């Protein structure tokens, strides 16, 4: 009987390990797809900017791309698992393979919001960056896409240089952790988008930049803007989040189907 119990326990442990391996592989594939599409959408900048996703419940371990890799070339196997607390030589070796500003920003965000920030996307996309460069700018409710972010954007008003130390990473994380924001507009820098899944974070990033582009173009006309009233903006934000179909996963799955045909190596 004892032997049977031991065999059952070993079998359960093996199944759990296999499930974890399968889950991590799916995260790798999905994040690689996010990189490829960010490049296609022109959200990338040289070999800078960074995406990550947690592979542990506490957010301490997460996948991150290697330093110097262009978004358009990232494969599932390229991503490195790093651990925020692990100071072993093997872990530190992995950390040195990644971009230092990515490490300081993403490690603190995953730790501060282990469930809400399972996935962290940071870009310097053109139109959201333009708005982040305007003094004291507040994201305007100018269209349906903008309303998705009603009362869900935090603002970092003080550009303090590159995030190359723990203090800057902690400061940025605290700004997002203070409220229910999924977006941080970083003054003179770019945007940070977080989500409980890769699909949700990527979908939010896509619509954020779409809304920012519409806003910049509307401002360029010099005409008076038609601002959506707060009550309607709040209603529309609820409708986005309570939409009858799983729009985020449907979007990501559609994007992966295109990659499966055109760039199947992203899964490798």
Secondary structure as UniProt FT lines:
FT   HELIX           2..40
FT   TURN            41..42
FT   TURN            46..47
FT   STRAND          50..54
FT   TURN            57..58
FT   STRAND          61..64
FT   TURN            67..68
FT   HELIX           71..73
FT   HELIX           76..78
FT   STRAND          80..83
FT   HELIX           89..96
FT   HELIX           100..112
FT   TURN            113..117
FT   STRAND          119..123
FT   HELIX           126..132
FT   TURN            135..136
FT   HELIX           144..147
FT   TURN            148..151
FT   STRAND          153..156
FT   HELIX           166..177
FT   STRAND          183..186
FT   TURN            187..189
FT   STRAND          190..195
FT   HELIX           198..220
FT   HELIX           230..241
FT   HELIX           247..262
FT   HELIX           264..267
//
